[in-house]
Amino acid sequence: MKLLTQLLLLLLLASPLRAEEIRLSAAASMTNAVRDLMTAYSATASKVRFLPNFGGSGSLAKQIAQGAPVDLYISANPQWMDYLAEEGLVRKEGVVPLAANALVLVGQSSTSLKTLEQLPSLGRIAIGSPRSVPAGQYTEQALNAAGVLEAVRPNLVLAKDVRHALAYADRGVVDAAFVYKTDALLAQNARVLLEVPVSLHSPITYPLALTEQGRGNAAAVAFFNYLATEEARTVLRKHGFGVEP
């Protein structure tokens, strides 16, 4: 009995030291910004341990639907958030806008291009796979609106997320790639060839929500609330995202 009491006492003493875990799934284009947000938050919440997962928004949503343990989800478009709401895994009324972005075409300095109508003159063009990557869906919308989708379709190289599309262009594996404006800031060799007119695609927004599991995690709820603060908005602006004042 004495030994059992001592063990219970040790567990009680140790439990406050245990890290509070937050499992976060976020669109690949948010990688650098989210890492900075986690670092900034951890400065005042040292007991929190983040378990981030970055990738295509569709792939992440499907992981959640298949039972992956996730507390917070950041999508690169509303479609996949709506999907999770329909599955009963997030509450529609709890979804909030986090940031906005723009679509650009990047390529090597030697590439000359002024309009989307000139795209058929290029060779290989990387885009995020439209089936699971919102950037790819926005790109398809823009190419269709510009009347060049079918002409360039044979030259499209489908990447698993927007960061891989950027890497292809940066390394010169493709002639150009459609990526978010925030991703273009990270390129070492590729440059922005043109900005895609916003009238050619749906608004690029990043919704944020707690999952049903996350609503029961006090640490996740606290971080969710932090993301609405001016400090968090400043971090997002630093990475080129548009945020509401």
KOLTOR-567793 format. One record per residue (C-alpha): residue number from 0; residue in three letters; y, z, x. Coordinates in nm, 2 decimals, m for minus. Each point is the difference from the previous one (the first is absolute). Layout:
<recs>
<rec n="NUM" res="ALA" Y="Y" Z="Z" X="X"/>
...
</recs>
This chain:
<recs>
<rec n="0" res="MET" Y="0.00" Z="0.00" X="0.00"/>
<rec n="1" res="LYS" Y="0.24" Z="0.09" X="0.28"/>
<rec n="2" res="LEU" Y="m0.07" Z="m0.34" X="0.17"/>
<rec n="3" res="LEU" Y="0.06" Z="m0.18" X="m0.32"/>
<rec n="4" res="THR" Y="0.33" Z="0.18" X="m0.05"/>
<rec n="5" res="GLN" Y="0.11" Z="m0.09" X="0.35"/>
<rec n="6" res="LEU" Y="m0.09" Z="m0.37" X="m0.05"/>
<rec n="7" res="LEU" Y="0.20" Z="m0.01" X="m0.33"/>
<rec n="8" res="LEU" Y="0.29" Z="0.16" X="0.18"/>
<rec n="9" res="LEU" Y="m0.01" Z="m0.26" X="0.27"/>
<rec n="10" res="LEU" Y="0.00" Z="m0.28" X="m0.25"/>
<rec n="11" res="LEU" Y="0.30" Z="0.15" X="m0.18"/>
<rec n="12" res="LEU" Y="0.19" Z="0.03" X="0.32"/>
<rec n="13" res="ALA" Y="m0.09" Z="m0.36" X="0.11"/>
<rec n="14" res="SER" Y="0.08" Z="m0.18" X="m0.33"/>
<rec n="15" res="PRO" Y="0.38" Z="0.01" X="0.04"/>
<rec n="16" res="LEU" Y="m0.04" Z="m0.18" X="0.33"/>
<rec n="17" res="ARG" Y="m0.20" Z="m0.28" X="m0.15"/>
<rec n="18" res="ALA" Y="0.19" Z="m0.33" X="m0.02"/>
<rec n="19" res="GLU" Y="0.10" Z="m0.13" X="m0.34"/>
<rec n="20" res="GLU" Y="m0.13" Z="m0.35" X="m0.02"/>
<rec n="21" res="ILE" Y="0.18" Z="m0.30" X="m0.16"/>
<rec n="22" res="ARG" Y="m0.20" Z="m0.32" X="m0.03"/>
<rec n="23" res="LEU" Y="0.24" Z="m0.29" X="m0.02"/>
<rec n="24" res="SER" Y="m0.07" Z="m0.37" X="m0.06"/>
<rec n="25" res="ALA" Y="0.29" Z="m0.23" X="0.06"/>
<rec n="26" res="ALA" Y="0.07" Z="m0.38" X="0.02"/>
<rec n="27" res="ALA" Y="m0.03" Z="m0.13" X="0.36"/>
<rec n="28" res="SER" Y="0.36" Z="m0.10" X="0.00"/>
<rec n="29" res="MET" Y="0.09" Z="0.36" X="m0.04"/>
<rec n="30" res="THR" Y="m0.19" Z="0.12" X="0.31"/>
<rec n="31" res="ASN" Y="0.29" Z="0.07" X="0.24"/>
<rec n="32" res="ALA" Y="0.22" Z="0.15" X="m0.27"/>
<rec n="33" res="VAL" Y="m0.27" Z="0.22" X="m0.14"/>
<rec n="34" res="ARG" Y="m0.09" Z="0.13" X="0.35"/>
<rec n="35" res="ASP" Y="0.36" Z="0.09" X="0.06"/>
<rec n="36" res="LEU" Y="0.02" Z="0.17" X="m0.34"/>
<rec n="37" res="MET" Y="m0.31" Z="0.21" X="0.07"/>
<rec n="38" res="THR" Y="0.15" Z="0.10" X="0.34"/>
<rec n="39" res="ALA" Y="0.33" Z="0.10" X="m0.16"/>
<rec n="40" res="TYR" Y="m0.17" Z="0.20" X="m0.27"/>
<rec n="41" res="SER" Y="m0.24" Z="0.17" X="0.24"/>
<rec n="42" res="ALA" Y="0.30" Z="0.14" X="0.19"/>
<rec n="43" res="THR" Y="0.05" Z="0.25" X="m0.28"/>
<rec n="44" res="ALA" Y="m0.35" Z="0.01" X="m0.15"/>
<rec n="45" res="SER" Y="m0.21" Z="0.06" X="0.31"/>
<rec n="46" res="LYS" Y="m0.31" Z="0.10" X="m0.19"/>
<rec n="47" res="VAL" Y="m0.03" Z="m0.34" X="m0.16"/>
<rec n="48" res="ARG" Y="m0.26" Z="m0.24" X="0.13"/>
<rec n="49" res="PHE" Y="0.04" Z="m0.37" X="m0.10"/>
<rec n="50" res="LEU" Y="m0.30" Z="m0.23" X="m0.03"/>
<rec n="51" res="PRO" Y="0.16" Z="m0.34" X="m0.04"/>
<rec n="52" res="ASN" Y="m0.16" Z="m0.33" X="m0.09"/>
<rec n="53" res="PHE" Y="0.19" Z="m0.33" X="0.03"/>
<rec n="54" res="GLY" Y="m0.11" Z="m0.34" X="m0.12"/>
<rec n="55" res="GLY" Y="0.04" Z="m0.26" X="m0.27"/>
<rec n="56" res="SER" Y="0.12" Z="0.16" X="m0.33"/>
<rec n="57" res="GLY" Y="m0.28" Z="m0.16" X="m0.20"/>
<rec n="58" res="SER" Y="m0.27" Z="0.12" X="0.25"/>
<rec n="59" res="LEU" Y="0.14" Z="0.35" X="m0.01"/>
<rec n="60" res="ALA" Y="0.02" Z="0.01" X="m0.38"/>
<rec n="61" res="LYS" Y="m0.36" Z="m0.11" X="m0.02"/>
<rec n="62" res="GLN" Y="m0.10" Z="0.27" X="0.24"/>
<rec n="63" res="ILE" Y="0.16" Z="0.26" X="m0.23"/>
<rec n="64" res="ALA" Y="m0.17" Z="m0.15" X="m0.30"/>
<rec n="65" res="GLN" Y="m0.33" Z="0.03" X="0.18"/>
<rec n="66" res="GLY" Y="0.05" Z="0.37" X="0.06"/>
<rec n="67" res="ALA" Y="0.18" Z="0.02" X="0.33"/>
<rec n="68" res="PRO" Y="0.17" Z="0.34" X="0.04"/>
<rec n="69" res="VAL" Y="0.37" Z="m0.08" X="m0.02"/>
<rec n="70" res="ASP" Y="0.30" Z="0.22" X="m0.10"/>
<rec n="71" res="LEU" Y="0.29" Z="m0.25" X="0.03"/>
<rec n="72" res="TYR" Y="0.01" Z="m0.37" X="m0.03"/>
<rec n="73" res="ILE" Y="0.28" Z="m0.24" X="0.10"/>
<rec n="74" res="SER" Y="m0.05" Z="m0.36" X="m0.11"/>
<rec n="75" res="ALA" Y="0.20" Z="m0.31" X="0.11"/>
<rec n="76" res="ASN" Y="0.03" Z="m0.11" X="m0.37"/>
<rec n="77" res="PRO" Y="m0.04" Z="0.14" X="m0.35"/>
<rec n="78" res="GLN" Y="m0.31" Z="m0.20" X="m0.08"/>
<rec n="79" res="TRP" Y="m0.25" Z="0.23" X="0.19"/>
<rec n="80" res="MET" Y="0.17" Z="0.31" X="m0.12"/>
<rec n="81" res="ASP" Y="m0.04" Z="m0.13" X="m0.36"/>
<rec n="82" res="TYR" Y="m0.37" Z="m0.06" X="0.07"/>
<rec n="83" res="LEU" Y="m0.05" Z="0.36" X="0.11"/>
<rec n="84" res="ALA" Y="0.20" Z="0.12" X="m0.31"/>
<rec n="85" res="GLU" Y="m0.23" Z="m0.20" X="m0.22"/>
<rec n="86" res="GLU" Y="m0.30" Z="0.16" X="0.17"/>
<rec n="87" res="GLY" Y="0.15" Z="0.34" X="m0.07"/>
<rec n="88" res="LEU" Y="0.03" Z="0.09" X="0.37"/>
<rec n="89" res="VAL" Y="0.38" Z="0.03" X="0.00"/>
<rec n="90" res="ARG" Y="0.24" Z="0.08" X="m0.28"/>
<rec n="91" res="LYS" Y="0.23" Z="m0.28" X="m0.09"/>
<rec n="92" res="GLU" Y="0.29" Z="0.24" X="m0.08"/>
<rec n="93" res="GLY" Y="m0.04" Z="0.15" X="0.34"/>
<rec n="94" res="VAL" Y="0.05" Z="m0.33" X="0.19"/>
<rec n="95" res="VAL" Y="0.34" Z="m0.02" X="0.18"/>
<rec n="96" res="PRO" Y="0.17" Z="m0.27" X="0.20"/>
<rec n="97" res="LEU" Y="0.01" Z="0.08" X="0.37"/>
<rec n="98" res="ALA" Y="0.15" Z="m0.31" X="0.18"/>
<rec n="99" res="ALA" Y="0.06" Z="m0.37" X="m0.01"/>
<rec n="100" res="ASN" Y="m0.05" Z="m0.29" X="0.24"/>
<rec n="101" res="ALA" Y="0.06" Z="m0.37" X="0.05"/>
<rec n="102" res="LEU" Y="m0.23" Z="m0.29" X="0.11"/>
<rec n="103" res="VAL" Y="0.07" Z="m0.21" X="0.31"/>
<rec n="104" res="LEU" Y="m0.17" Z="m0.27" X="0.20"/>
<rec n="105" res="VAL" Y="m0.05" Z="0.07" X="0.37"/>
<rec n="106" res="GLY" Y="m0.11" Z="m0.22" X="0.29"/>
<rec n="107" res="GLN" Y="0.06" Z="m0.09" X="0.36"/>
<rec n="108" res="SER" Y="0.35" Z="m0.08" X="0.12"/>
<rec n="109" res="SER" Y="m0.10" Z="m0.36" X="0.06"/>
<rec n="110" res="THR" Y="m0.07" Z="m0.04" X="m0.37"/>
<rec n="111" res="SER" Y="0.28" Z="m0.16" X="m0.20"/>
<rec n="112" res="LEU" Y="0.00" Z="0.05" X="m0.38"/>
<rec n="113" res="LYS" Y="0.29" Z="0.03" X="m0.25"/>
<rec n="114" res="THR" Y="m0.17" Z="m0.02" X="m0.34"/>
<rec n="115" res="LEU" Y="m0.33" Z="0.07" X="m0.16"/>
<rec n="116" res="GLU" Y="m0.03" Z="m0.37" X="m0.09"/>
<rec n="117" res="GLN" Y="m0.05" Z="m0.07" X="0.37"/>
<rec n="118" res="LEU" Y="m0.31" Z="0.22" X="0.03"/>
<rec n="119" res="PRO" Y="m0.25" Z="m0.29" X="m0.03"/>
<rec n="120" res="SER" Y="0.13" Z="m0.12" X="0.34"/>
<rec n="121" res="LEU" Y="m0.14" Z="0.31" X="0.16"/>
<rec n="122" res="GLY" Y="m0.36" Z="0.07" X="0.10"/>
<rec n="123" res="ARG" Y="m0.17" Z="0.34" X="m0.07"/>
<rec n="124" res="ILE" Y="0.19" Z="0.25" X="m0.21"/>
<rec n="125" res="ALA" Y="m0.12" Z="0.36" X="m0.04"/>
<rec n="126" res="ILE" Y="0.04" Z="0.20" X="m0.32"/>
<rec n="127" res="GLY" Y="m0.16" Z="0.32" X="m0.13"/>
<rec n="128" res="SER" Y="m0.30" Z="m0.08" X="m0.22"/>
<rec n="129" res="PRO" Y="0.15" Z="m0.03" X="m0.35"/>
<rec n="130" res="ARG" Y="m0.31" Z="0.16" X="m0.15"/>
<rec n="131" res="SER" Y="0.08" Z="0.34" X="0.15"/>
<rec n="132" res="VAL" Y="0.33" Z="m0.02" X="0.19"/>
<rec n="133" res="PRO" Y="0.33" Z="0.00" X="m0.20"/>
<rec n="134" res="ALA" Y="0.19" Z="m0.19" X="0.27"/>
<rec n="135" res="GLY" Y="m0.25" Z="m0.28" X="m0.05"/>
<rec n="136" res="GLN" Y="0.06" Z="0.00" X="m0.37"/>
<rec n="137" res="TYR" Y="0.37" Z="m0.01" X="0.04"/>
<rec n="138" res="THR" Y="m0.04" Z="m0.29" X="0.25"/>
<rec n="139" res="GLU" Y="m0.22" Z="m0.20" X="m0.24"/>
<rec n="140" res="GLN" Y="0.27" Z="0.05" X="m0.27"/>
<rec n="141" res="ALA" Y="0.27" Z="m0.12" X="0.23"/>
<rec n="142" res="LEU" Y="m0.20" Z="m0.30" X="0.13"/>
<rec n="143" res="ASN" Y="m0.09" Z="m0.10" X="m0.36"/>
<rec n="144" res="ALA" Y="0.36" Z="0.03" X="m0.11"/>
<rec n="145" res="ALA" Y="0.11" Z="m0.21" X="0.29"/>
<rec n="146" res="GLY" Y="m0.26" Z="m0.26" X="m0.09"/>
<rec n="147" res="VAL" Y="m0.19" Z="0.00" X="0.33"/>
<rec n="148" res="LEU" Y="m0.30" Z="0.23" X="m0.07"/>
<rec n="149" res="GLU" Y="m0.26" Z="m0.27" X="m0.03"/>
<rec n="150" res="ALA" Y="0.14" Z="m0.19" X="0.29"/>
<rec n="151" res="VAL" Y="m0.03" Z="0.30" X="0.24"/>
<rec n="152" res="ARG" Y="m0.31" Z="0.16" X="m0.15"/>
<rec n="153" res="PRO" Y="m0.25" Z="m0.17" X="0.25"/>
<rec n="154" res="ASN" Y="0.21" Z="0.15" X="0.29"/>
<rec n="155" res="LEU" Y="0.01" Z="0.36" X="m0.13"/>
<rec n="156" res="VAL" Y="m0.16" Z="0.26" X="0.22"/>
<rec n="157" res="LEU" Y="m0.08" Z="0.31" X="m0.22"/>
<rec n="158" res="ALA" Y="0.05" Z="0.33" X="0.17"/>
<rec n="159" res="LYS" Y="m0.14" Z="0.34" X="m0.12"/>
<rec n="160" res="ASP" Y="0.35" Z="0.15" X="m0.01"/>
<rec n="161" res="VAL" Y="0.36" Z="m0.09" X="0.08"/>
<rec n="162" res="ARG" Y="m0.01" Z="0.16" X="0.35"/>
<rec n="163" res="HIS" Y="m0.29" Z="m0.23" X="0.10"/>
<rec n="164" res="ALA" Y="0.20" Z="m0.30" X="m0.12"/>
<rec n="165" res="LEU" Y="0.29" Z="0.11" X="0.22"/>
<rec n="166" res="ALA" Y="m0.23" Z="0.04" X="0.30"/>
<rec n="167" res="TYR" Y="m0.13" Z="m0.35" X="m0.04"/>
<rec n="168" res="ALA" Y="0.35" Z="m0.14" X="0.01"/>
<rec n="169" res="ASP" Y="0.11" Z="0.23" X="0.28"/>
<rec n="170" res="ARG" Y="m0.29" Z="m0.11" X="0.22"/>
<rec n="171" res="GLY" Y="0.05" Z="m0.37" X="m0.09"/>
<rec n="172" res="VAL" Y="m0.34" Z="m0.03" X="m0.17"/>
<rec n="173" res="VAL" Y="0.18" Z="m0.16" X="m0.29"/>
<rec n="174" res="ASP" Y="0.32" Z="m0.20" X="m0.03"/>
<rec n="175" res="ALA" Y="0.16" Z="0.24" X="m0.25"/>
<rec n="176" res="ALA" Y="m0.08" Z="0.30" X="m0.22"/>
<rec n="177" res="PHE" Y="0.15" Z="0.14" X="m0.32"/>
<rec n="178" res="VAL" Y="0.07" Z="0.37" X="0.04"/>
<rec n="179" res="TYR" Y="0.23" Z="0.27" X="m0.12"/>
<rec n="180" res="LYS" Y="0.35" Z="0.02" X="0.15"/>
<rec n="181" res="THR" Y="m0.09" Z="0.35" X="0.12"/>
<rec n="182" res="ASP" Y="m0.31" Z="m0.13" X="0.19"/>
<rec n="183" res="ALA" Y="0.21" Z="m0.28" X="0.17"/>
<rec n="184" res="LEU" Y="0.20" Z="0.28" X="0.17"/>
<rec n="185" res="LEU" Y="m0.32" Z="0.09" X="0.19"/>
<rec n="186" res="ALA" Y="m0.07" Z="m0.35" X="0.14"/>
<rec n="187" res="GLN" Y="0.02" Z="m0.03" X="0.38"/>
<rec n="188" res="ASN" Y="m0.01" Z="m0.38" X="0.03"/>
<rec n="189" res="ALA" Y="0.03" Z="m0.15" X="m0.35"/>
<rec n="190" res="ARG" Y="0.34" Z="m0.03" X="m0.17"/>
<rec n="191" res="VAL" Y="0.12" Z="m0.03" X="m0.36"/>
<rec n="192" res="LEU" Y="0.00" Z="m0.38" X="m0.08"/>
<rec n="193" res="LEU" Y="0.13" Z="0.05" X="m0.36"/>
<rec n="194" res="GLU" Y="0.04" Z="0.26" X="m0.27"/>
<rec n="195" res="VAL" Y="m0.18" Z="m0.09" X="m0.33"/>
<rec n="196" res="PRO" Y="0.24" Z="m0.01" X="m0.29"/>
<rec n="197" res="VAL" Y="m0.06" Z="0.30" X="m0.23"/>
<rec n="198" res="SER" Y="0.02" Z="m0.23" X="m0.30"/>
<rec n="199" res="LEU" Y="m0.34" Z="m0.16" X="0.10"/>
<rec n="200" res="HIS" Y="m0.21" Z="0.31" X="m0.04"/>
<rec n="201" res="SER" Y="m0.03" Z="0.33" X="m0.19"/>
<rec n="202" res="PRO" Y="0.21" Z="0.30" X="0.14"/>
<rec n="203" res="ILE" Y="m0.17" Z="0.16" X="0.29"/>
<rec n="204" res="THR" Y="m0.02" Z="0.37" X="m0.08"/>
<rec n="205" res="TYR" Y="m0.21" Z="0.29" X="0.13"/>
<rec n="206" res="PRO" Y="m0.12" Z="0.24" X="m0.27"/>
<rec n="207" res="LEU" Y="m0.12" Z="0.35" X="0.09"/>
<rec n="208" res="ALA" Y="m0.23" Z="0.23" X="m0.20"/>
<rec n="209" res="LEU" Y="m0.22" Z="0.31" X="0.03"/>
<rec n="210" res="THR" Y="m0.36" Z="m0.07" X="m0.09"/>
<rec n="211" res="GLU" Y="m0.16" Z="0.23" X="m0.26"/>
<rec n="212" res="GLN" Y="m0.16" Z="0.17" X="0.30"/>
<rec n="213" res="GLY" Y="0.33" Z="0.03" X="0.18"/>
<rec n="214" res="ARG" Y="0.16" Z="0.17" X="m0.30"/>
<rec n="215" res="GLY" Y="m0.21" Z="0.30" X="0.07"/>
<rec n="216" res="ASN" Y="0.09" Z="0.01" X="0.37"/>
<rec n="217" res="ALA" Y="0.32" Z="0.21" X="0.05"/>
<rec n="218" res="ALA" Y="0.06" Z="m0.15" X="0.35"/>
<rec n="219" res="ALA" Y="m0.02" Z="m0.35" X="m0.14"/>
<rec n="220" res="VAL" Y="0.24" Z="0.08" X="m0.28"/>
<rec n="221" res="ALA" Y="0.24" Z="0.15" X="0.24"/>
<rec n="222" res="PHE" Y="m0.01" Z="m0.32" X="0.22"/>
<rec n="223" res="PHE" Y="0.04" Z="m0.21" X="m0.31"/>
<rec n="224" res="ASN" Y="0.32" Z="0.19" X="m0.08"/>
<rec n="225" res="TYR" Y="0.12" Z="m0.03" X="0.36"/>
<rec n="226" res="LEU" Y="m0.02" Z="m0.38" X="m0.02"/>
<rec n="227" res="ALA" Y="0.28" Z="0.01" X="m0.26"/>
<rec n="228" res="THR" Y="0.24" Z="0.18" X="0.24"/>
<rec n="229" res="GLU" Y="0.29" Z="m0.15" X="0.19"/>
<rec n="230" res="GLU" Y="m0.17" Z="0.08" X="0.32"/>
<rec n="231" res="ALA" Y="m0.30" Z="m0.22" X="m0.10"/>
<rec n="232" res="ARG" Y="0.23" Z="m0.28" X="m0.12"/>
<rec n="233" res="THR" Y="0.17" Z="0.00" X="0.34"/>
<rec n="234" res="VAL" Y="m0.33" Z="m0.05" X="0.17"/>
<rec n="235" res="LEU" Y="m0.08" Z="m0.29" X="m0.23"/>
<rec n="236" res="ARG" Y="0.34" Z="m0.16" X="0.06"/>
<rec n="237" res="LYS" Y="m0.06" Z="0.03" X="0.38"/>
<rec n="238" res="HIS" Y="m0.31" Z="m0.22" X="m0.05"/>
<rec n="239" res="GLY" Y="0.19" Z="m0.26" X="m0.20"/>
<rec n="240" res="PHE" Y="m0.11" Z="0.09" X="m0.35"/>
<rec n="241" res="GLY" Y="0.23" Z="0.00" X="m0.29"/>
<rec n="242" res="VAL" Y="0.03" Z="0.33" X="m0.19"/>
<rec n="243" res="GLU" Y="0.20" Z="0.12" X="m0.29"/>
<rec n="244" res="PRO" Y="0.30" Z="0.22" X="0.08"/>
</recs>
